[in-house]
Amino acid sequence: MHDVSNSDPTNVLNCSPQRQQKLAELLKPYGIEIEHVIDTDTIPGSFFGEREAGIIANKLYLRHDTPVHSALHESGHYICMDPQRRFKLDTDAEGDYDEENGVCYLQILLADSLDGVGKQRMMQDMDSWGYTFRLGSAKQWFEEDADDAKHWLIKYGIIDTQQQPTRLVRQDK
């Protein structure tokens, strides 16, 4: 693993063909399907545009230059949102503060299931891209200030008490 500068959003892991395959395997239990977008095309359903992942319904749209953190973040929204919003999902996840924290926490956990990514690299890429956390870095937030996010994910059955993803989407009772 090489050092990633906190000011270089271009130095992040992207969704190469091999990573897209691994992402498809990881996300299949959640009902998320990967749709590859030609590198010169605009990504459908991308809230931020450029190379960011797009999501419409259960389709995750990725180019080869889409950052892995973006793919996991948008997938996290699909997994963490309530069923009513999931049913009408098109580009804007519209999540609240608690959900956003849960999504960030989940994307870090899911990164451990991807060969060559892992928690540490995910947190590094999140910092490089410009995610902001109260304690200054994704790693500090995850390790010292994310209990609320962890408990939120447990409450909705998205992770278990051992912080392992359950491979289930949120179902409100």
Protein Blocks (a to p, Z undefined) as FASTA:
>chain_A
ZZddfklmklccdddfklmmmmmmmmmmnopacddddfkbccehiangmjbccdehjbcc
ddfklcfklmmmmmmmmmmpcfklmmmgghiaopafklmmmmmmmmmmmmmmpghiajml
mmmmmmmnopacfkopaklmmmmmmmmmmmmmmmnopacfkopaehiacddZZ
